[in-house]
Amino acid sequence: MSEHFLIALAGLIVLGVAAQWLAWRLGIASILLLLVAGFLVGPVSEQVLGRKLLDPNELLGDLLLPFVTLSVGLILYEGGLTLRLAELGQARAVVVRLVTLGALVTWGLGSVAAWWILGLEPRLAVLLGAVLIVSGPTVILPLLRHIRPTGRIGAILKWEGIVIDPIGAMFAVLVFEVILLPGVVEAAPQVAVTLLKMILIGGGFGFLGGVALVHVLRWLWAPAYLENAVSIMFVVGVFTAAHRLQPESGLLAATVMGITLANQKLVDVKHLADFKENLRVLLIGVLFILLAARLDVADLEYVDWRAAVFLVTLILLVRPVSVWLSTIGSSATRGETAFLAIMSPRGIVAAAVASVFALRLEETYPQAAALVPLTFLVIIGTVSVSSVLAPPIAHRLGLADRKPQGILMVGAHKWARMLAEAVQNQGFRVLLIDTNRTHLATARMAGLDTHNDSILAEHLLDEIDLGGTGRLIVATPNDWVNILAVHRFMPVFGRGEVYQVAPRKGADSGDDDHRHLHGRWLFDDGLTYEQLSRRIADGAVIKTTSLSEEFTYESFREHYGQTAVPLLVVSPSRRLEVITADRPADPKPGDTLISLVDDPDDESDDAAIGT
């Protein structure tokens, strides 16, 4: 028997990670493959083989629901670590209305649809409407990385997706308590008290837990190798204490603790976010397979044409109405409102909450068995629609560029800032990333967009706004950091749009054995970081020159000679071309040439940066 459990546990982990790996290779949402894997080892194998290949109830028994609840708390904690108040700006009001008014509208319309279309008992319809308030940040964040929307829309969706989960879970618990009481009038005082206790206990414990952990890290009371373990200890303790005093308040406590840590300035918690991201990948894989495998063949009878109509109603009516009412009178544009309306995937919290409630209500309400299959249908449907429609709609609405021309530049030293300023002056977005605060401060004073972090940080893609950027330029003095950065961002920008400065002569990182790892050599394969820095130190400047029939590229060469280095070319159609060793400069009249020159004095030049 013990060998059977070992195989089941090992298979659960292998399936959870393999499904997400395959989803990444195929470029689809991982949730879809995780659910397929769960269905195959659960109800499908039961139908074909007569028994489930993976039976969660047999494997974990009474530990199943506590494991699910605690895992969701850790996932929300990791999400909270990525939420920074500064990134909201003027969009804060929109987020607040989406998670309050929008949630209430979603609950009301969803409940009516569940009662009228699905024929559920009124109390169960109200409960299902409450469960479906929550969103799916585990789907939204990867989608935002893929779409790279411009402006604040990415921050709005990220905040809504993470904050709505504990709010929706708490609201569902309140509705659940009402269901268990004989009448609504009798339930009102108890619901009010429960809500107040959830907010005070969940919010209070989360804030105090975050402050306590900050002090532990600040005063070095835990060694570096234990900091992640101590962080998990704190969040598990806070979650459990809050949940023990008031059921389901632990989710709010975990989220608030993460937000508290993310917005304090006393200690750096980025390494905690990196570790929690790895943990989240494992937990999401395990949870979705467990919850999908719990379904029985008989449960699938609830997935019929009425369920399909219910799903369409949620996507085409409920979400658009809730977004419209939440953005009336706000600063959100019509395009942003339309994009918000299409982005409504459900995720792990909806699946977990529905599973918990269905188990508790099955004896009292026979229709409670429909909660889980209907929730999974909504998850699959909303994730599929968002994944397929969101990218083209974002492009159509002008919220994302089909071929963005901006630059994500690694390094904010002097010549990188000069190049970034020249590109930005041409109307393209440039985001500078560096760990040197002095360099970043100088860049910000020049009006450049910056981010203080390591390009290799695991949480980076969840934090930076890649809107408007279509290529990577890595310009650090460390050749191996350059290669690792290029290798990491190849899946984001494509192999043809990742560039790095040439390595030092004789460096191992530039030999043929590592050709498959490095990006395209910037400007010239013999022009290293040190050589560029030396040219700038000797007085060279980065100049922008408009070419014409009278002043052609040949004229440019005659004036500046062979020491001039073409860097980038801007075409009349506003396409930015990076000059590389494998694509020498060949600008035409009408193009704008950005170059490194020794002599800044020339009337035909538009601008010189660095004089």
TORKOL-743432 format. One record per residue (C-alpha): residue number from 1; x, y, z. Coordinates in Angstrom, 3 decimals, always signed. Each point is the difference from the previous one (the first is absolute). Layout:
BEGIN
R marvex        x        y        z
R    NUM        X        Y        Z
...
***
This chain:
BEGIN
R marvex        x        y        z
R      1   +0.000   +0.000   +0.000
R      2   +2.832   +2.406   +0.842
R      3   +1.493   -0.560   -3.463
R      4   -3.341   +0.903   -1.559
R      5   -0.036   +3.316   +1.891
R      6   +3.605   +0.696   -0.997
R      7   -0.817   -0.491   -3.682
R      8   -3.104   +2.208   +0.320
R      9   +1.916   +2.843   +1.672
R     10   +2.861   -0.214   -2.476
R     11   -2.412   -0.085   -2.932
R     12   -1.843   +3.022   +1.375
R     13   +3.177   +2.096   +0.102
R     14   +1.264   -1.246   -3.366
R     15   -3.339   +0.689   -1.705
R     16   -0.318   +3.441   +1.610
R     17   +3.391   +1.198   -1.177
R     18   -0.036   -1.810   -3.373
R     19   -3.389   +1.503   -0.935
R     20   +1.269   +3.524   +0.678
R     21   +3.218   -0.690   -1.903
R     22   -1.933   -1.301   -3.003
R     23   -2.378   +2.976   +0.174
R     24   +2.989   +2.337   -0.137
R     25   +1.370   -1.828   -3.021
R     26   -3.384   +0.191   -1.769
R     27   -0.609   +3.605   +1.007
R     28   -3.358   -0.644   +1.688
R     29   -1.354   +0.598   +3.501
R     30   +1.353   -2.652   +2.371
R     31   -3.315   -0.280   +1.839
R     32   -1.582   -1.638   -3.034
R     33   +2.540   -2.822   -0.153
R     34   -0.062   -0.419   +3.789
R     35   -3.756   -0.494   -0.083
R     36   +0.297   -2.443   -2.905
R     37   +2.605   -1.980   +1.954
R     38   -2.269   -0.038   +3.053
R     39   -2.986   -1.169   -2.018
R     40   +2.056   -2.773   -1.633
R     41   +1.305   -1.485   +3.266
R     42   -3.353   +0.550   +1.698
R     43   -3.451   -0.362   -1.595
R     44   +1.257   -1.087   -3.443
R     45   +2.095   -2.865   +1.370
R     46   -2.902   -0.947   +2.246
R     47   -2.249   -0.268   -3.031
R     48   +2.529   -1.944   -2.100
R     49   +1.800   -2.137   +2.587
R     50   -2.620   -0.252   +2.710
R     51   +2.133   +1.856   +2.556
R     52   +1.795   +3.320   +0.264
R     53   +3.711   +0.016   -0.630
R     54   +0.153   +2.778   +2.585
R     55   -2.648   +0.181   +2.719
R     56   +0.604   +3.143   +2.113
R     57   -2.395   -1.130   +2.725
R     58   +1.847   -3.290   +0.361
R     59   +3.426   +1.614   -0.226
R     60   -0.461   +2.830   +2.505
R     61   -3.249   -0.836   +1.773
R     62   -0.934   +2.630   +2.592
R     63   +3.183   +1.925   -0.833
R     64   -1.242   +0.927   -3.490
R     65   -2.024   +3.111   +0.815
R     66   +2.475   +1.384   +2.596
R     67   +2.803   -0.496   -2.544
R     68   -1.998   +1.790   -2.700
R     69   -0.890   +2.905   +2.311
R     70   +3.559   +0.509   +1.249
R     71   +1.431   -0.266   -3.525
R     72   -2.376   +2.695   -1.270
R     73   +1.136   +2.201   +2.884
R     74   +3.649   -0.398   -1.058
R     75   -0.898   +0.801   -3.615
R     76   -1.781   +3.202   +1.060
R     77   +2.963   +0.939   +2.206
R     78   +2.310   -0.323   -2.987
R     79   -2.404   +2.138   -2.041
R     80   -0.067   +2.658   +2.713
R     81   +3.798   +0.232   -0.145
R     82   -0.306   +1.345   -3.570
R     83   -2.516   +2.759   +0.806
R     84   +1.512   +3.451   +0.394
R     85   -2.263   +2.957   +0.681
R     86   +2.216   +2.334   -2.031
R     87   -0.785   -1.808   -3.268
R     88   -3.719   +0.791   +0.275
R     89   +0.174   +3.794   -0.231
R     90   -3.249   +1.429   -1.354
R     91   -1.358   -3.500   -0.619
R     92   -0.546   -0.609   +3.727
R     93   -3.627   +1.134   -0.132
R     94   -0.758   -2.397   -2.865
R     95   +1.479   -2.954   +1.893
R     96   -1.949   +0.845   +3.173
R     97   -3.260   +0.179   -1.928
R     98   +0.691   -3.233   -1.871
R     99   +0.563   -1.969   +3.229
R    100   -3.007   +1.560   +1.764
R    101   -2.787   +1.155   -2.318
R    102   +1.158   -2.288   -2.799
R    103   +0.061   -2.986   +2.351
R    104   -3.537   +0.708   +1.206
R    105   -1.295   +0.346   -3.568
R    106   +1.722   -3.252   -1.005
R    107   -1.544   -1.757   +2.994
R    108   -3.501   +1.337   -0.673
R    109   -0.127   -0.666   -3.738
R    110   +1.842   -3.314   +0.338
R    111   -2.454   -1.188   +2.652
R    112   -3.008   +0.892   -2.142
R    113   +1.545   -1.786   -2.988
R    114   +0.735   -3.114   +2.093
R    115   -3.600   -0.105   +1.246
R    116   -1.754   +0.822   -3.267
R    117   +2.239   -1.815   -2.514
R    118   +1.355   -2.919   +2.030
R    119   -3.106   -0.526   +2.108
R    120   +1.947   -0.117   +3.270
R    121   -1.750   +0.527   +3.309
R    122   +0.095   +3.711   +0.908
R    123   +2.414   -0.526   +2.907
R    124   +2.416   -2.045   -2.086
R    125   -0.291   +2.482   -2.876
R    126   +0.965   +2.828   +2.336
R    127   +2.942   -2.041   +1.291
R    128   +1.255   -0.827   -3.511
R    129   -0.249   +3.683   -0.926
R    130   +2.155   +0.841   +3.024
R    131   +2.594   -2.670   -0.853
R    132   +0.367   +1.363   -3.534
R    133   +0.861   +3.517   +1.217
R    134   +3.655   -0.957   +0.233
R    135   +2.395   +0.381   -2.901
R    136   +3.035   -1.924   -1.195
R    137   +3.334   +1.798   +0.548
R    138   +1.875   -3.178   -0.903
R    139   -1.432   +0.447   -3.509
R    140   -0.026   +3.804   -0.163
R    141   +3.674   +0.539   +0.838
R    142   +1.365   -2.294   -2.766
R    143   -2.464   +1.542   -2.456
R    144   +1.173   +3.507   +0.870
R    145   +3.614   -1.060   -0.533
R    146   -0.979   -1.334   -3.437
R    147   -2.133   +2.969   -1.084
R    148   +2.192   +2.725   +1.561
R    149   -2.799   +2.618   +0.179
R    150   +0.990   +3.643   +0.230
R    151   -0.927   +2.380   +2.791
R    152   -1.810   -0.844   +3.209
R    153   -2.300   -2.767   -1.234
R    154   +2.493   -2.699   +0.999
R    155   +0.224   +1.295   +3.569
R    156   -3.809   +0.186   +0.257
R    157   -0.453   -3.606   -1.067
R    158   +2.798   -1.285   +2.245
R    159   -1.369   +1.748   +3.075
R    160   -3.577   -1.013   -0.700
R    161   +0.988   -3.612   -0.585
R    162   +1.923   -0.360   +3.255
R    163   -2.091   +2.163   +2.354
R    164   -3.376   -1.367   -1.126
R    165   +0.937   -3.554   +1.008
R    166   -0.064   +0.429   +3.808
R    167   -2.947   +2.399   -0.284
R    168   -1.971   -2.466   -2.114
R    169   +0.881   -2.903   +2.278
R    170   -1.163   +1.915   +3.082
R    171   -3.207   +1.042   -1.716
R    172   -0.670   -3.599   -0.994
R    173   +0.449   -1.043   +3.639
R    174   -2.561   +2.600   +1.091
R    175   -2.483   -1.320   -2.546
R    176   +0.751   -3.542   +1.157
R    177   -0.842   +0.949   +3.589
R    178   -3.305   +1.492   -1.128
R    179   -0.851   -3.249   -1.787
R    180   +0.479   -1.970   +3.192
R    181   -2.350   +2.260   +2.009
R    182   -3.804   -0.254   -0.208
R    183   -0.737   +3.536   -1.203
R    184   +1.664   +3.086   -1.415
R    185   -1.308   +2.289   +2.740
R    186   +1.420   -2.245   +2.702
R    187   +3.306   -0.197   -1.876
R    188   +0.571   +3.748   -0.447
R    189   +1.521   +0.744   +3.438
R    190   +2.220   -3.072   -0.147
R    191   +1.189   +0.843   -3.512
R    192   +0.865   +3.561   +1.052
R    193   +1.997   -1.252   +2.989
R    194   +1.763   -2.617   -2.119
R    195   +0.966   +2.557   -2.642
R    196   +1.390   +2.369   +2.615
R    197   +1.995   -2.796   +1.626
R    198   +1.394   -1.101   -3.376
R    199   +1.227   +3.500   -0.816
R    200   +1.449   +0.723   +3.430
R    201   +1.570   -3.410   +0.579
R    202   +1.147   -0.628   -3.556
R    203   +1.260   +3.528   -0.636
R    204   +1.455   +0.423   +3.489
R    205   +1.817   -3.319   +0.139
R    206   +1.346   +0.487   -3.520
R    207   +1.344   +3.482   +0.735
R    208   +1.544   -0.990   +3.335
R    209   +1.529   -3.130   -1.544
R    210   +1.576   +2.092   -2.743
R    211   +1.396   +2.549   +2.480
R    212   +1.402   -2.778   +2.202
R    213   +1.721   -1.701   -2.946
R    214   +1.491   +3.332   -1.112
R    215   +1.573   +0.423   +3.440
R    216   +1.380   -3.533   -0.068
R    217   +1.649   +0.651   -3.366
R    218   +1.137   +3.519   +0.842
R    219   +1.763   -0.940   +3.219
R    220   +1.495   -3.173   -1.530
R    221   -1.667   -2.273   +2.559
R    222   -0.052   -2.781   -2.590
R    223   +2.959   -1.117   -2.144
R    224   -0.223   +0.534   -3.728
R    225   -0.513   -3.681   -0.785
R    226   -3.045   -0.121   +2.321
R    227   -1.724   +3.214   -1.113
R    228   -2.323   -1.709   -2.483
R    229   -0.836   -2.739   +2.488
R    230   -0.690   +2.585   +2.717
R    231   -2.215   +1.896   -2.443
R    232   -2.075   -3.141   -0.635
R    233   -0.140   -0.641   +3.736
R    234   -1.385   +3.486   +0.599
R    235   -2.638   -0.101   -2.745
R    236   -1.161   -3.503   +0.936
R    237   -0.235   +1.044   +3.647
R    238   -1.856   +3.213   -0.805
R    239   -2.335   -1.786   -2.427
R    240   -0.819   -2.768   +2.471
R    241   -0.490   +2.328   +2.978
R    242   -2.361   +2.245   -1.958
R    243   -1.856   -2.998   -1.444
R    244   -0.339   -1.533   +3.458
R    245   -1.507   +3.155   +1.494
R    246   -2.234   +0.677   -3.000
R    247   -0.345   -2.608   -2.782
R    248   +1.153   +1.147   -3.479
R    249   +1.590   +3.223   +1.326
R    250   +3.386   -1.658   -0.526
R    251   -0.124   +0.775   -3.747
R    252   -0.319   +3.716   +0.735
R    253   +2.769   -0.222   +2.596
R    254   +2.406   -1.653   -2.463
R    255   -0.735   +2.584   -2.714
R    256   +0.340   +2.987   +2.355
R    257   +3.266   -1.391   +1.371
R    258   +1.411   -0.227   -3.528
R    259   -1.132   +3.550   -0.864
R    260   +1.486   +1.317   +3.257
R    261   +3.388   -1.518   -0.802
R    262   -0.083   +1.207   -3.609
R    263   -0.629   +3.643   +0.945
R    264   +2.413   +0.492   +2.907
R    265   +3.397   +1.639   -0.564
R    266   +2.072   -1.438   +2.858
R    267   +1.154   -3.328   -1.481
R    268   +0.276   -1.590   -3.421
R    269   -2.483   -2.871   -0.381
R    270   +0.545   -0.765   -3.682
R    271   +1.734   -3.274   +0.817
R    272   -3.117   -1.059   +1.909
R    273   -2.120   +0.646   -3.086
R    274   +2.382   -2.071   -2.130
R    275   -0.309   -3.018   +2.283
R    276   -3.777   +0.332   +0.346
R    277   -0.348   +0.083   -3.794
R    278   +1.662   -3.415   -0.216
R    279   -2.255   -1.272   +2.774
R    280   -3.064   +1.404   -1.765
R    281   +0.772   -1.924   -3.188
R    282   +0.102   -3.267   +1.939
R    283   -3.120   +0.748   +2.059
R    284   -2.113   +1.070   -2.982
R    285   +0.910   -3.157   -1.899
R    286   -0.846   -2.251   +2.935
R    287   -3.221   +1.818   +0.930
R    288   -1.617   +0.061   -3.432
R    289   +0.697   -3.660   -0.606
R    290   -1.291   -0.962   +3.449
R    291   -3.224   +1.992   -0.337
R    292   -0.670   -1.152   -3.574
R    293   +0.679   -3.630   +0.916
R    294   -2.558   +0.202   +2.820
R    295   -2.816   +0.241   -2.522
R    296   -2.087   -3.096   -0.623
R    297   -1.468   -1.026   -3.331
R    298   -3.486   +0.691   +1.334
R    299   +0.963   +3.630   +0.702
R    300   +0.543   +0.652   -3.695
R    301   -3.731   -0.339   -0.704
R    302   -0.394   +3.595   +1.194
R    303   +2.127   +1.202   -2.943
R    304   -2.700   +0.311   -2.666
R    305   -1.376   +2.636   -2.355
R    306   -1.371   +2.040   +2.903
R    307   +3.470   +0.112   +1.521
R    308   +1.362   +1.246   -3.337
R    309   -2.619   +2.785   -0.110
R    310   +0.909   +0.904   +3.589
R    311   +3.668   +0.261   -0.969
R    312   -0.761   +2.218   -2.994
R    313   -2.167   +2.215   +2.219
R    314   +2.850   +0.484   +2.464
R    315   +2.419   +0.961   -2.771
R    316   -2.228   +2.174   -2.200
R    317   -2.341   +1.571   +2.548
R    318   +1.080   -0.263   +3.632
R    319   +3.640   +1.049   -0.346
R    320   -0.602   +2.889   -2.471
R    321   -2.805   +1.429   +2.153
R    322   +2.065   -0.199   +3.201
R    323   +2.979   +1.684   -1.689
R    324   -2.173   +2.696   -1.579
R    325   -1.648   +0.893   +3.299
R    326   +3.382   -0.024   +1.769
R    327   +1.632   +2.386   -2.471
R    328   -2.817   +2.550   -0.472
R    329   +1.362   +3.447   +0.813
R    330   +3.557   -1.324   +0.386
R    331   +3.091   +0.850   -2.014
R    332   -0.148   -3.341   -1.832
R    333   -0.236   +0.382   -3.774
R    334   -2.471   -1.911   -2.166
R    335   +2.800   -2.227   -1.235
R    336   +1.116   -0.817   +3.533
R    337   -3.580   -0.740   +1.036
R    338   -0.496   -2.332   -2.955
R    339   +3.246   -1.840   +0.744
R    340   -0.931   -0.395   +3.671
R    341   -3.326   -1.482   -1.101
R    342   +1.638   -2.842   -1.950
R    343   +2.535   -0.851   +2.726
R    344   -1.919   -2.026   +2.589
R    345   +1.651   -3.422   +0.406
R    346   -0.745   -2.004   +3.137
R    347   +2.704   -1.998   +1.728
R    348   +1.062   -2.104   +2.938
R    349   -1.886   +1.903   +2.722
R    350   -3.365   -0.558   -1.696
R    351   +0.762   -3.707   -0.410
R    352   +1.137   -0.375   +3.612
R    353   -2.916   +1.904   +1.544
R    354   -2.579   -1.850   -2.108
R    355   +1.533   -3.361   +0.993
R    356   -0.132   +0.865   +3.708
R    357   -3.605   +1.188   -0.067
R    358   -1.216   -2.890   -2.153
R    359   +1.420   -2.505   +2.471
R    360   -1.699   +1.690   +2.938
R    361   -3.399   +0.413   -1.680
R    362   -0.447   -3.270   -1.910
R    363   -2.025   -1.649   +2.772
R    364   -2.353   +2.966   +0.408
R    365   -0.297   +1.145   -3.614
R    366   +0.214   -2.724   -2.680
R    367   +0.633   +2.662   -2.674
R    368   +3.187   +1.035   +1.841
R    369   +1.810   -2.659   -2.034
R    370   -0.419   +2.318   -3.012
R    371   +2.150   +2.755   +1.513
R    372   +3.366   -1.572   -0.834
R    373   -0.608   -1.090   -3.637
R    374   -1.681   +3.316   -0.778
R    375   +2.907   +1.902   +1.524
R    376   +2.502   -2.022   -2.022
R    377   -2.000   +0.712   -3.150
R    378   +0.145   +3.720   +0.746
R    379   +3.750   -0.236   +0.648
R    380   +0.653   -1.792   -3.296
R    381   -2.314   +2.270   -1.983
R    382   +1.183   +3.340   +1.420
R    383   +3.680   -0.957   -0.194
R    384   -0.379   -1.120   -3.614
R    385   -1.881   +3.143   -1.055
R    386   +2.440   +2.344   +1.749
R    387   +3.019   -1.818   -1.415
R    388   -1.315   +0.044   -3.582
R    389   -1.736   +3.386   -0.206
R    390   +2.034   +2.248   +2.305
R    391   +3.111   +0.400   -2.231
R    392   -1.792   +1.010   -3.243
R    393   -2.448   +2.217   +1.889
R    394   +2.860   +1.773   +1.798
R    395   +1.638   +0.661   -3.373
R    396   -3.277   +1.129   -1.555
R    397   -0.678   +2.438   +2.839
R    398   +3.493   +1.444   -0.140
R    399   +0.892   -1.268   +3.473
R    400   +2.857   -2.106   -1.334
R    401   +2.157   +0.239   -3.094
R    402   +0.024   -2.837   -2.498
R    403   +3.676   +0.644   -0.570
R    404   +1.160   +2.169   +2.893
R    405   +3.165   +1.941   -0.755
R    406   +1.132   +1.016   +3.488
R    407   +3.048   -1.331   +1.838
R    408   +0.522   -1.776   +3.307
R    409   +3.586   +0.993   +0.774
R    410   +2.111   -1.691   +2.662
R    411   +2.519   +2.453   +1.427
R    412   -0.424   +3.685   +0.889
R    413   +3.624   +1.119   -0.239
R    414   +1.003   +3.099   -1.961
R    415   -0.031   -1.209   -3.597
R    416   -3.136   -2.098   +0.607
R    417   -1.771   +3.114   +1.309
R    418   +1.186   +2.020   -3.004
R    419   -1.270   -2.641   -2.411
R    420   -3.299   -0.317   +1.874
R    421   -0.528   +3.758   -0.084
R    422   +0.614   +0.116   -3.739
R    423   -2.497   -2.821   -0.613
R    424   -2.586   +1.545   +2.315
R    425   +0.343   +3.339   -1.803
R    426   -1.123   -1.833   -3.136
R    427   -3.266   -0.941   +1.711
R    428   +0.773   -3.583   +1.015
R    429   -0.304   -1.359   +3.504
R    430   +3.183   -1.008   +1.821
R    431   +0.076   -1.743   +3.390
R    432   +3.382   -0.100   +1.759
R    433   +0.674   -2.770   +2.531
R    434   +2.956   +0.097   +2.352
R    435   +0.957   -0.740   +3.603
R    436   +2.122   +3.172   +0.272
R    437   -2.191   +2.597   +1.720
R    438   +2.315   +2.877   -0.954
R    439   -0.236   -0.842   -3.688
R    440   -3.783   -0.335   +0.249
R    441   -0.373   +3.324   +1.813
R    442   +2.002   +1.735   -2.744
R    443   -2.175   -1.684   -2.639
R    444   -3.209   +1.113   +1.709
R    445   +1.257   +3.590   +0.131
R    446   +0.440   -0.254   -3.768
R    447   -3.672   -1.012   -0.313
R    448   +0.628   -3.687   -0.660
R    449   -2.161   -2.863   +1.260
R    450   +1.917   -2.246   +2.415
R    451   -0.379   -3.105   +2.167
R    452   +2.313   -0.952   +2.846
R    453   +0.571   -3.751   -0.100
R    454   +2.163   -2.762   -1.378
R    455   -0.874   -1.069   -3.513
R    456   +0.310   -3.589   +1.250
R    457   -2.507   +0.389   +2.875
R    458   -2.721   -2.643   -0.363
R    459   -2.816   +2.370   +0.935
R    460   +1.084   +2.683   -2.494
R    461   -2.461   -0.880   -2.763
R    462   -2.908   +0.385   +2.424
R    463   +1.145   +3.451   +1.105
R    464   +1.177   +1.913   -3.053
R    465   -2.245   +1.535   -2.631
R    466   +1.177   -1.254   -3.396
R    467   -2.653   +1.974   -1.869
R    468   +1.436   +1.545   -3.150
R    469   +3.248   -1.977   +0.149
R    470   +0.906   -2.453   -2.734
R    471   +3.679   -0.750   +0.504
R    472   +2.697   -0.460   +2.611
R    473   +3.395   +1.719   +0.067
R    474   +2.377   -1.342   +2.646
R    475   +2.909   +2.331   +0.674
R    476   +1.703   -0.969   +3.251
R    477   +3.756   -0.504   +0.523
R    478   -0.624   -3.627   +1.056
R    479   -0.014   -2.250   -3.072
R    480   -1.631   -2.919   +1.772
R    481   -2.793   +2.164   +1.430
R    482   -0.592   +1.221   -3.548
R    483   -0.316   -3.581   -1.277
R    484   -2.331   -1.066   +2.838
R    485   -2.216   +3.048   -0.559
R    486   -0.208   -0.705   -3.730
R    487   -0.784   -3.659   +0.626
R    488   -2.783   +0.919   +2.432
R    489   -1.714   +2.518   -2.278
R    490   +0.219   -1.948   -3.258
R    491   -3.478   -1.513   +0.617
R    492   -1.368   +3.511   +0.653
R    493   +1.406   +1.926   -2.967
R    494   +1.158   -2.734   -2.364
R    495   +3.565   -0.907   -0.963
R    496   +0.181   +2.706   -2.647
R    497   -0.706   +2.845   +2.445
R    498   +2.447   -0.686   +2.843
R    499   +3.319   +1.831   -0.222
R    500   +3.120   +0.248   +2.134
R    501   +3.324   +1.794   -0.136
R    502   +2.831   -2.109   -1.339
R    503   +2.081   -1.791   +2.649
R    504   +3.574   +0.887   +0.784
R    505   +2.547   -1.426   -2.391
R    506   +0.931   -3.517   +1.052
R    507   -2.946   -0.343   +2.415
R    508   -1.466   -3.500   +0.262
R    509   -3.540   +1.397   -0.295
R    510   +0.647   +0.978   -3.611
R    511   +1.406   -3.250   -1.351
R    512   -1.788   -2.329   -2.402
R    513   -0.995   -2.417   +2.774
R    514   -2.354   +2.667   +1.378
R    515   -1.330   +1.298   -3.315
R    516   -3.454   -1.441   +0.683
R    517   -0.217   +1.946   +3.281
R    518   +0.950   +3.551   -0.897
R    519   -2.082   +2.626   -1.765
R    520   +0.842   +2.001   -3.071
R    521   +3.144   +2.111   +0.362
R    522   -0.839   +3.675   +0.308
R    523   +1.347   +2.451   -2.593
R    524   +3.205   -1.926   -0.795
R    525   +1.399   -3.311   +1.227
R    526   +3.234   +1.704   +0.987
R    527   -1.619   +2.846   +1.963
R    528   +0.009   -0.983   +3.679
R    529   -1.444   +1.687   +3.061
R    530   +3.443   +1.289   +0.978
R    531   +0.663   +1.471   -3.443
R    532   -3.341   +1.817   -0.061
R    533   +0.572   +1.356   +3.502
R    534   +3.493   +1.177   -0.996
R    535   -1.353   +1.805   -3.072
R    536   -2.570   +1.830   +2.122
R    537   +2.641   +0.895   +2.610
R    538   +2.176   +1.440   -2.777
R    539   -2.788   +2.365   -1.077
R    540   -2.027   -1.926   -2.556
R    541   -3.724   +0.702   -0.121
R    542   -3.114   -1.746   -1.232
R    543   -1.466   +2.007   -2.852
R    544   -3.306   -0.096   -1.834
R    545   +0.225   +0.821   -3.710
R    546   -2.783   +0.359   -2.556
R    547   +1.138   -1.351   -3.354
R    548   -1.269   +1.471   -3.258
R    549   +0.761   +0.065   -3.703
R    550   +2.420   +2.862   +0.692
R    551   +1.629   -1.548   +3.080
R    552   +0.137   -3.752   -0.530
R    553   +1.652   -2.757   +1.981
R    554   +3.037   +0.342   -2.250
R    555   +0.124   +3.714   +0.889
R    556   -0.192   -0.946   +3.659
R    557   +2.946   -2.362   -0.432
R    558   +2.028   +2.598   -1.872
R    559   -0.504   +2.487   +2.811
R    560   +0.651   -2.252   +3.002
R    561   +2.255   -2.622   -1.543
R    562   +0.357   -3.587   +1.077
R    563   +0.029   +0.791   +3.723
R    564   -3.758   +0.708   -0.040
R    565   -2.058   -2.990   +1.183
R    566   -3.611   -0.336   -1.222
R    567   -2.134   -1.242   +2.892
R    568   -3.652   +0.092   -1.046
R    569   -2.117   +1.069   -2.953
R    570   -3.534   +1.405   +0.135
R    571   -1.946   -0.378   -3.239
R    572   -2.668   +2.455   -1.216
R    573   -2.612   -2.622   +0.950
R    574   +1.247   +0.246   +3.631
R    575   +1.716   -3.380   +0.078
R    576   +3.103   -0.251   +2.141
R    577   +2.876   -2.090   -1.335
R    578   +2.929   -0.959   +2.223
R    579   +3.329   -0.151   -1.836
R    580   +1.778   -3.300   +0.648
R    581   +3.075   -1.862   -1.115
R    582   -2.138   -2.224   -2.234
R    583   -2.072   +2.913   -1.368
R    584   +2.260   +2.941   -0.875
R    585   -1.418   +3.475   -0.364
R    586   -1.607   +0.903   -3.313
R    587   -2.187   +3.046   +0.713
R    588   -1.861   +1.713   -2.819
R    589   -1.032   +3.619   -0.576
R    590   -2.922   +0.758   +2.293
R    591   +1.367   -2.184   +2.778
R    592   +1.228   +1.356   +3.312
R    593   +3.410   -1.297   +1.079
R    594   +1.074   -0.258   +3.640
R    595   +3.769   -0.350   +0.208
R    596   +3.099   +0.374   +2.161
R    597   +2.267   +2.721   -1.350
R    598   +3.124   +1.804   +1.183
R    599   -0.830   +3.422   -1.444
R    600   -3.360   +1.431   +1.098
R    601   +0.193   +3.101   -2.196
R    602   -2.068   -0.332   -3.140
R    603   -2.913   +2.123   -1.189
R    604   -1.708   -2.965   -1.664
R    605   -0.444   -1.801   +3.332
R    606   -3.162   +0.354   +1.998
R    607   +1.301   -0.762   +3.485
R    608   +3.099   -1.071   +1.882
R    609   -0.221   -1.616   +3.437
R    610   +2.981   -0.008   +2.298
R    611   +1.594   +3.356   -0.836
***
